[in-house]
Amino acid sequence: MKKITLLLSCLLIFAAGFAQTTSQPKLYDPAANAKEDIAAAVKKAAASGKHVFLQMGGNWCGWCIAFDKLVKSNDTLKNYLASNYEVVHVNYSQENKNEAVFASLAHPERFGFPVFVILDGKGQRIHTQNSEYLEEGKGHSSKKVLAFFKHWSPSALKPVAQK
């Protein structure tokens, strides 16, 4: 009886551990070719009049996961982002630090993670955002995030005469 109880306990522990590892979101793909993904997003952005929003971080980063969860669970943020930006999650991890991509963007990792980079439809970096300034309490502020999205949207950067 003790062996059966021990076996069942081990199976439960294994199942719980497996469920935790498989249920965690995988926003960042260490095997992805970030340079190609960004180039494809820039091409789509140019064709649709959008900018490119690079969310840079890793699956190891709790703040990165929390930011993504906030945006996806808030209809206002989710819809504004989708209407104005092509989104690319750029991995930074032990498996792949994407050093050439980070270097080409003036090393945004210096601000910690997540860090956000906005590119225009030509692929030019127009802004790098330290996510610390979007925090409030123990998370990111929906109000600050929306303001950030709006301040760097394509329409915000058009001259007044073109609006």
BAMAR-544922 format. One record per atom (N, C-alpha, C): residue number from 1; x, y, z. Coordinates in nm, 2 decimals, decimal comma, padded with zeros to 4 digits. Example, Ala and Ser with C-alpha at 12.3 -4.5 7.8 and 13.67 -1.06 7.14 Angstrom:
BEGIN
[1; [01,32; -00,57; 00,78]] [1; [01,23; -00,45; 00,78]] [1; [01,32; -00,33; 00,78]] [2; [01,28; -00,22; 00,71]] [2; [01,37; -00,11; 00,71]] [2; [01,29; 00,00; 00,79]] 
# end
This chain:
BEGIN
[1; [00,08; -00,12; 00,00]] [1; [00,00; 00,00; 00,00]] [1; [00,09; 00,13; 00,00]] [2; [00,20; 00,12; 00,08]] [2; [00,29; 00,24; 00,08]] [2; [00,35; 00,26; -00,05]] [3; [00,38; 00,16; -00,13]] [3; [00,44; 00,17; -00,26]] [3; [00,34; 00,24; -00,36]] [4; [00,21; 00,20; -00,35]] [4; [00,11; 00,26; -00,44]] [4; [00,09; 00,40; -00,40]] [5; [00,09; 00,44; -00,27]] [5; [00,07; 00,58; -00,23]] [5; [00,19; 00,66; -00,28]] [6; [00,31; 00,61; -00,26]] [6; [00,43; 00,68; -00,31]] [6; [00,43; 00,70; -00,46]] [7; [00,39; 00,59; -00,53]] [7; [00,38; 00,60; -00,68]] [7; [00,28; 00,70; -00,72]] [8; [00,17; 00,70; -00,66]] [8; [00,06; 00,80; -00,69]] [8; [00,11; 00,94; -00,66]] [9; [00,18; 00,96; -00,55]] [9; [00,23; 01,09; -00,51]] [9; [00,33; 01,14; -00,61]] [10; [00,42; 01,05; -00,65]] [10; [00,52; 01,09; -00,75]] [10; [00,45; 01,13; -00,89]] [11; [00,35; 01,05; -00,93]] [11; [00,28; 01,08; -01,05]] [11; [00,21; 01,22; -01,04]] [12; [00,15; 01,25; -00,93]] [12; [00,08; 01,38; -00,91]] [12; [00,18; 01,49; -00,92]] [13; [00,30; 01,48; -00,85]] [13; [00,40; 01,58; -00,85]] [13; [00,45; 01,60; -01,00]] [14; [00,48; 01,49; -01,07]] [14; [00,52; 01,50; -01,21]] [14; [00,42; 01,57; -01,29]] [15; [00,29; 01,53; -01,28]] [15; [00,19; 01,59; -01,36]] [15; [00,17; 01,74; -01,33]] [16; [00,18; 01,78; -01,20]] [16; [00,17; 01,92; -01,17]] [16; [00,29; 02,00; -01,23]] [17; [00,41; 01,94; -01,22]] [17; [00,52; 02,01; -01,28]] [17; [00,51; 02,02; -01,43]] [18; [00,47; 01,92; -01,50]] [18; [00,45; 01,92; -01,64]] [18; [00,34; 02,02; -01,68]] [19; [00,23; 02,03; -01,61]] [19; [00,13; 02,12; -01,64]] [19; [00,18; 02,27; -01,62]] [20; [00,26; 02,29; -01,52]] [20; [00,32; 02,43; -01,51]] [20; [00,41; 02,46; -01,62]] [21; [00,49; 02,37; -01,67]] [21; [00,59; 02,41; -01,78]] [21; [00,52; 02,42; -01,91]] [22; [00,41; 02,34; -01,93]] [22; [00,34; 02,35; -02,06]] [22; [00,24; 02,46; -02,06]] [23; [00,20; 02,51; -01,95]] [23; [00,09; 02,62; -01,95]] [23; [00,15; 02,76; -01,95]] [24; [00,28; 02,77; -01,93]] [24; [00,34; 02,90; -01,93]] [24; [00,35; 02,95; -02,07]] [25; [00,31; 03,08; -02,09]] [25; [00,31; 03,13; -02,23]] [25; [00,46; 03,14; -02,29]] [26; [00,47; 03,11; -02,41]] [26; [00,60; 03,12; -02,48]] [26; [00,59; 03,23; -02,59]] [27; [00,61; 03,35; -02,54]] [27; [00,60; 03,47; -02,63]] [27; [00,72; 03,48; -02,72]] [28; [00,83; 03,44; -02,67]] [28; [00,96; 03,46; -02,74]] [28; [01,01; 03,33; -02,79]] [29; [01,06; 03,32; -02,91]] [29; [01,11; 03,20; -02,97]] [29; [01,26; 03,22; -02,99]] [30; [01,34; 03,15; -02,91]] [30; [01,49; 03,16; -02,92]] [30; [01,53; 03,12; -03,06]] [31; [01,46; 03,03; -03,13]] [31; [01,50; 02,99; -03,26]] [31; [01,46; 03,08; -03,38]] [32; [01,38; 03,18; -03,35]] [32; [01,33; 03,27; -03,45]] [32; [01,44; 03,35; -03,51]] [33; [01,43; 03,39; -03,63]] [33; [01,52; 03,48; -03,69]] [33; [01,47; 03,62; -03,68]] [34; [01,51; 03,69; -03,57]] [34; [01,46; 03,82; -03,54]] [34; [01,48; 03,92; -03,65]] [35; [01,59; 03,92; -03,72]] [35; [01,61; 04,01; -03,83]] [35; [01,51; 03,99; -03,94]] [36; [01,48; 03,87; -03,98]] [36; [01,38; 03,84; -04,08]] [36; [01,24; 03,88; -04,03]] [37; [01,21; 03,84; -03,91]] [37; [01,08; 03,88; -03,85]] [37; [01,05; 04,03; -03,85]] [38; [01,16; 04,10; -03,81]] [38; [01,14; 04,25; -03,81]] [38; [01,13; 04,30; -03,96]] [39; [01,21; 04,25; -04,05]] [39; [01,20; 04,29; -04,19]] [39; [01,06; 04,27; -04,24]] [40; [01,00; 04,15; -04,21]] [40; [00,86; 04,12; -04,26]] [40; [00,76; 04,21; -04,19]] [41; [00,78; 04,25; -04,07]] [41; [00,69; 04,34; -04,00]] [41; [00,70; 04,48; -04,06]] [42; [00,82; 04,52; -04,09]] [42; [00,84; 04,65; -04,15]] [42; [00,77; 04,66; -04,29]] [43; [00,78; 04,56; -04,37]] [43; [00,72; 04,55; -04,50]] [43; [00,56; 04,56; -04,48]] [44; [00,51; 04,49; -04,38]] [44; [00,36; 04,49; -04,36]] [44; [00,32; 04,63; -04,31]] [45; [00,40; 04,69; -04,22]] [45; [00,37; 04,82; -04,17]] [45; [00,37; 04,93; -04,28]] [46; [00,47; 04,92; -04,37]] [46; [00,48; 05,01; -04,48]] [46; [00,35; 05,01; -04,57]] [47; [00,31; 04,88; -04,59]] [47; [00,19; 04,86; -04,68]] [47; [00,06; 04,91; -04,61]] [48; [00,06; 04,90; -04,48]] [48; [-00,07; 04,93; -04,41]] [48; [-00,07; 05,07; -04,33]] [49; [00,04; 05,14; -04,34]] [49; [00,05; 05,27; -04,28]] [49; [00,06; 05,26; -04,13]] [50; [00,13; 05,16; -04,08]] [50; [00,15; 05,14; -03,94]] [50; [00,30; 05,15; -03,90]] [51; [00,32; 05,15; -03,78]] [51; [00,46; 05,14; -03,72]] [51; [00,48; 04,99; -03,68]] [52; [00,61; 04,97; -03,64]] [52; [00,64; 04,83; -03,59]] [52; [00,67; 04,85; -03,44]] [53; [00,61; 04,76; -03,36]] [53; [00,63; 04,76; -03,21]] [53; [00,71; 04,64; -03,18]] [54; [00,83; 04,66; -03,13]] [54; [00,92; 04,55; -03,09]] [54; [00,91; 04,53; -02,94]] [55; [00,86; 04,42; -02,89]] [55; [00,87; 04,39; -02,75]] [55; [00,98; 04,30; -02,73]] [56; [01,08; 04,35; -02,66]] [56; [01,21; 04,27; -02,65]] [56; [01,22; 04,22; -02,51]] [57; [01,25; 04,09; -02,50]] [57; [01,26; 04,03; -02,37]] [57; [01,28; 03,88; -02,38]] [58; [01,23; 03,80; -02,29]] [58; [01,24; 03,66; -02,29]] [58; [01,13; 03,59; -02,21]] [59; [01,12; 03,46; -02,23]] [59; [01,02; 03,38; -02,16]] [59; [01,05; 03,37; -02,01]] [60; [01,18; 03,40; -01,98]] [60; [01,22; 03,40; -01,84]] [60; [01,18; 03,53; -01,76]] [61; [01,13; 03,63; -01,83]] [61; [01,11; 03,76; -01,78]] [61; [00,96; 03,78; -01,74]] [62; [00,94; 03,78; -01,61]] [62; [00,80; 03,79; -01,55]] [62; [00,73; 03,92; -01,60]] [63; [00,81; 04,03; -01,60]] [63; [00,75; 04,16; -01,64]] [63; [00,71; 04,16; -01,79]] [64; [00,79; 04,08; -01,87]] [64; [00,76; 04,07; -02,02]] [64; [00,62; 04,00; -02,03]] [65; [00,61; 03,89; -01,96]] [65; [00,48; 03,81; -01,96]] [65; [00,37; 03,89; -01,91]] [66; [00,39; 03,97; -01,80]] [66; [00,28; 04,05; -01,74]] [66; [00,24; 04,16; -01,84]] [67; [00,33; 04,22; -01,91]] [67; [00,30; 04,33; -02,00]] [67; [00,21; 04,27; -02,12]] [68; [00,26; 04,16; -02,17]] [68; [00,18; 04,10; -02,28]] [68; [00,04; 04,06; -02,23]] [69; [00,03; 04,01; -02,12]] [69; [-00,10; 03,96; -02,06]] [69; [-00,19; 04,09; -02,04]] [70; [-00,13; 04,20; -01,99]] [70; [-00,21; 04,32; -01,98]] [70; [-00,27; 04,37; -02,11]] [71; [-00,18; 04,37; -02,21]] [71; [-00,23; 04,42; -02,34]] [71; [-00,33; 04,33; -02,40]] [72; [-00,31; 04,20; -02,39]] [72; [-00,41; 04,11; -02,45]] [72; [-00,54; 04,10; -02,38]] [73; [-00,54; 04,13; -02,25]] [73; [-00,66; 04,12; -02,17]] [73; [-00,74; 04,26; -02,17]] [74; [-00,68; 04,36; -02,22]] [74; [-00,75; 04,49; -02,22]] [74; [-00,78; 04,53; -02,36]] [75; [-00,91; 04,53; -02,39]] [75; [-00,96; 04,55; -02,53]] [75; [-00,91; 04,68; -02,59]] [76; [-00,91; 04,79; -02,51]] [76; [-00,86; 04,92; -02,56]] [76; [-00,72; 04,91; -02,60]] [77; [-00,63; 04,85; -02,52]] [77; [-00,49; 04,84; -02,55]] [77; [-00,47; 04,74; -02,67]] [78; [-00,53; 04,63; -02,66]] [78; [-00,52; 04,53; -02,77]] [78; [-00,56; 04,59; -02,91]] [79; [-00,68; 04,65; -02,91]] [79; [-00,73; 04,71; -03,04]] [79; [-00,64; 04,82; -03,09]] [80; [-00,59; 04,91; -03,00]] [80; [-00,51; 05,02; -03,04]] [80; [-00,38; 04,97; -03,10]] [81; [-00,32; 04,87; -03,03]] [81; [-00,19; 04,82; -03,08]] [81; [-00,21; 04,75; -03,21]] [82; [-00,32; 04,67; -03,23]] [82; [-00,34; 04,61; -03,36]] [82; [-00,37; 04,70; -03,47]] [83; [-00,44; 04,81; -03,44]] [83; [-00,47; 04,91; -03,54]] [83; [-00,35; 05,00; -03,59]] [84; [-00,25; 05,01; -03,50]] [84; [-00,14; 05,10; -03,53]] [84; [00,00; 05,04; -03,54]] [85; [00,01; 04,92; -03,51]] [85; [00,14; 04,86; -03,51]] [85; [00,14; 04,71; -03,56]] [86; [00,25; 04,68; -03,62]] [86; [00,29; 04,54; -03,64]] [86; [00,37; 04,50; -03,52]] [87; [00,35; 04,39; -03,46]] [87; [00,41; 04,35; -03,34]] [87; [00,51; 04,23; -03,36]] [88; [00,63; 04,25; -03,30]] [88; [00,73; 04,14; -03,31]] [88; [00,79; 04,13; -03,17]] [89; [00,79; 04,00; -03,12]] [89; [00,85; 03,97; -02,99]] [89; [01,00; 03,93; -03,02]] [90; [01,09; 04,00; -02,98]] [90; [01,23; 03,98; -03,00]] [90; [01,30; 03,91; -02,88]] [91; [01,35; 03,79; -02,90]] [91; [01,40; 03,71; -02,79]] [91; [01,54; 03,76; -02,74]] [92; [01,55; 03,76; -02,61]] [92; [01,69; 03,78; -02,55]] [92; [01,70; 03,68; -02,44]] [93; [01,78; 03,58; -02,46]] [93; [01,79; 03,47; -02,36]] [93; [01,93; 03,41; -02,37]] [94; [01,96; 03,31; -02,29]] [94; [02,09; 03,24; -02,29]] [94; [02,10; 03,17; -02,43]] [95; [01,99; 03,12; -02,48]] [95; [01,99; 03,04; -02,60]] [95; [02,02; 03,13; -02,72]] [96; [01,97; 03,25; -02,72]] [96; [01,99; 03,34; -02,83]] [96; [01,97; 03,49; -02,78]] [97; [02,08; 03,56; -02,78]] [97; [02,08; 03,70; -02,73]] [97; [02,05; 03,80; -02,85]] [98; [02,04; 03,75; -02,97]] [98; [02,02; 03,83; -03,08]] [98; [02,10; 03,96; -03,08]] [99; [02,23; 03,94; -03,06]] [99; [02,33; 04,05; -03,04]] [99; [02,33; 04,14; -03,15]] [100; [02,33; 04,09; -03,28]] [100; [02,34; 04,18; -03,39]] [100; [02,21; 04,27; -03,40]] [101; [02,10; 04,21; -03,37]] [101; [01,97; 04,29; -03,38]] [101; [01,97; 04,40; -03,27]] [102; [02,01; 04,36; -03,15]] [102; [02,01; 04,46; -03,04]] [102; [02,12; 04,57; -03,07]] [103; [02,23; 04,53; -03,13]] [103; [02,33; 04,63; -03,16]] [103; [02,28; 04,72; -03,27]] [104; [02,21; 04,67; -03,37]] [104; [02,16; 04,76; -03,47]] [104; [02,05; 04,86; -03,42]] [105; [02,00; 04,83; -03,31]] [105; [01,89; 04,92; -03,25]] [105; [01,95; 05,00; -03,13]] [106; [02,08; 05,02; -03,13]] [106; [02,15; 05,10; -03,02]] [106; [02,14; 05,04; -02,88]] [107; [02,14; 04,91; -02,87]] [107; [02,14; 04,84; -02,75]] [107; [02,03; 04,87; -02,65]] [108; [01,91; 04,85; -02,68]] [108; [01,80; 04,88; -02,59]] [108; [01,80; 04,80; -02,47]] [109; [01,87; 04,68; -02,47]] [109; [01,87; 04,60; -02,35]] [109; [01,94; 04,67; -02,23]] [110; [02,00; 04,78; -02,25]] [110; [02,06; 04,86; -02,14]] [110; [01,96; 04,91; -02,04]] [111; [01,83; 04,91; -02,09]] [111; [01,72; 04,96; -02,00]] [111; [01,66; 04,85; -01,92]] [112; [01,70; 04,72; -01,94]] [112; [01,63; 04,61; -01,88]] [112; [01,52; 04,56; -01,97]] [113; [01,44; 04,47; -01,91]] [113; [01,34; 04,40; -01,99]] [113; [01,20; 04,40; -01,91]] [114; [01,09; 04,41; -01,99]] [114; [01,09; 04,43; -02,13]] [114; [01,13; 04,57; -02,17]] [115; [01,18; 04,58; -02,29]] [115; [01,21; 04,71; -02,35]] [115; [01,14; 04,71; -02,48]] [116; [01,09; 04,83; -02,52]] [116; [01,01; 04,85; -02,64]] [116; [01,08; 04,94; -02,74]] [117; [01,08; 04,90; -02,87]] [117; [01,14; 04,98; -02,97]] [117; [01,03; 05,00; -03,08]] [118; [01,02; 05,13; -03,12]] [118; [00,92; 05,16; -03,23]] [118; [01,00; 05,19; -03,35]] [119; [00,96; 05,12; -03,46]] [119; [01,02; 05,15; -03,59]] [119; [00,91; 05,21; -03,68]] [120; [00,95; 05,29; -03,78]] [120; [00,85; 05,34; -03,88]] [120; [00,84; 05,24; -03,99]] [121; [00,76; 05,27; -04,09]] [121; [00,74; 05,18; -04,20]] [121; [00,86; 05,17; -04,29]] [122; [00,97; 05,24; -04,26]] [122; [01,09; 05,22; -04,34]] [122; [01,20; 05,14; -04,26]] [123; [01,16; 05,10; -04,14]] [123; [01,25; 05,03; -04,05]] [123; [01,34; 05,12; -03,97]] [124; [01,32; 05,25; -03,97]] [124; [01,40; 05,34; -03,89]] [124; [01,35; 05,34; -03,75]] [125; [01,45; 05,33; -03,65]] [125; [01,41; 05,34; -03,51]] [125; [01,37; 05,48; -03,48]] [126; [01,25; 05,50; -03,43]] [126; [01,20; 05,63; -03,39]] [126; [01,19; 05,65; -03,24]] [127; [01,19; 05,54; -03,17]] [127; [01,18; 05,55; -03,02]] [127; [01,22; 05,42; -02,95]] [128; [01,28; 05,44; -02,84]] [128; [01,31; 05,32; -02,75]] [128; [01,25; 05,36; -02,61]] [129; [01,17; 05,27; -02,56]] [129; [01,10; 05,29; -02,43]] [129; [01,14; 05,20; -02,32]] [130; [01,19; 05,26; -02,22]] [130; [01,22; 05,19; -02,09]] [130; [01,09; 05,15; -02,03]] [131; [01,05; 05,03; -02,01]] [131; [00,92; 04,99; -01,96]] [131; [00,90; 05,04; -01,81]] [132; [01,00; 05,07; -01,74]] [132; [00,99; 05,11; -01,60]] [132; [00,90; 05,23; -01,59]] [133; [00,90; 05,32; -01,69]] [133; [00,82; 05,44; -01,69]] [133; [00,67; 05,41; -01,72]] [134; [00,64; 05,29; -01,75]] [134; [00,50; 05,25; -01,77]] [134; [00,44; 05,17; -01,66]] [135; [00,52; 05,16; -01,55]] [135; [00,48; 05,08; -01,43]] [135; [00,40; 05,17; -01,34]] [136; [00,32; 05,10; -01,26]] [136; [00,24; 05,16; -01,16]] [136; [00,21; 05,05; -01,06]] [137; [00,25; 05,07; -00,93]] [137; [00,23; 04,96; -00,83]] [137; [00,31; 04,84; -00,87]] [138; [00,25; 04,72; -00,87]] [138; [00,32; 04,60; -00,90]] [138; [00,30; 04,55; -01,05]] [139; [00,26; 04,64; -01,13]] [139; [00,24; 04,61; -01,27]] [139; [00,25; 04,73; -01,36]] [140; [00,21; 04,71; -01,49]] [140; [00,21; 04,82; -01,58]] [140; [00,07; 04,89; -01,58]] [141; [00,07; 05,02; -01,59]] [141; [-00,05; 05,10; -01,59]] [141; [-00,11; 05,10; -01,73]] [142; [-00,24; 05,06; -01,74]] [142; [-00,31; 05,06; -01,86]] [142; [-00,31; 05,20; -01,92]] [143; [-00,33; 05,30; -01,84]] [143; [-00,33; 05,44; -01,88]] [143; [-00,20; 05,49; -01,94]] [144; [-00,09; 05,45; -01,87]] [144; [00,04; 05,49; -01,92]] [144; [00,08; 05,42; -02,05]] [145; [00,04; 05,29; -02,06]] [145; [00,07; 05,21; -02,18]] [145; [-00,01; 05,27; -02,30]] [146; [-00,13; 05,30; -02,28]] [146; [-00,21; 05,36; -02,39]] [146; [-00,15; 05,49; -02,43]] [147; [-00,11; 05,57; -02,34]] [147; [-00,05; 05,70; -02,38]] [147; [00,07; 05,68; -02,46]] [148; [00,16; 05,58; -02,42]] [148; [00,28; 05,55; -02,49]] [148; [00,24; 05,50; -02,63]] [149; [00,15; 05,41; -02,65]] [149; [00,11; 05,37; -02,78]] [149; [00,06; 05,49; -02,86]] [150; [-00,02; 05,57; -02,81]] [150; [-00,07; 05,69; -02,88]] [150; [00,04; 05,79; -02,92]] [151; [00,13; 05,81; -02,83]] [151; [00,24; 05,91; -02,86]] [151; [00,33; 05,87; -02,97]] [152; [00,34; 05,74; -03,00]] [152; [00,43; 05,70; -03,10]] [152; [00,36; 05,63; -03,22]] [153; [00,23; 05,65; -03,23]] [153; [00,15; 05,60; -03,34]] [153; [00,18; 05,67; -03,47]] [154; [00,15; 05,62; -03,58]] [154; [00,17; 05,69; -03,71]] [154; [00,10; 05,83; -03,71]] [155; [-00,02; 05,83; -03,66]] [155; [-00,10; 05,96; -03,67]] [155; [-00,04; 06,06; -03,58]] [156; [00,02; 06,02; -03,47]] [156; [00,08; 06,12; -03,37]] [156; [00,20; 06,19; -03,43]] [157; [00,27; 06,12; -03,53]] [157; [00,39; 06,17; -03,58]] [157; [00,37; 06,25; -03,71]] [158; [00,25; 06,25; -03,76]] [158; [00,22; 06,33; -03,88]] [158; [00,22; 06,48; -03,85]] [159; [00,26; 06,56; -03,94]] [159; [00,25; 06,71; -03,92]] [159; [00,10; 06,74; -03,90]] [160; [00,08; 06,85; -03,83]] [160; [-00,06; 06,89; -03,80]] [160; [-00,14; 06,91; -03,93]] [161; [-00,08; 06,97; -04,03]] [161; [-00,15; 06,99; -04,16]] [161; [-00,20; 06,87; -04,22]] [162; [-00,14; 06,75; -04,20]] [162; [-00,17; 06,62; -04,26]] [162; [-00,28; 06,55; -04,18]] [163; [-00,31; 06,59; -04,06]] [163; [-00,40; 06,51; -03,97]] [163; [-00,54; 06,54; -04,01]] 
# end
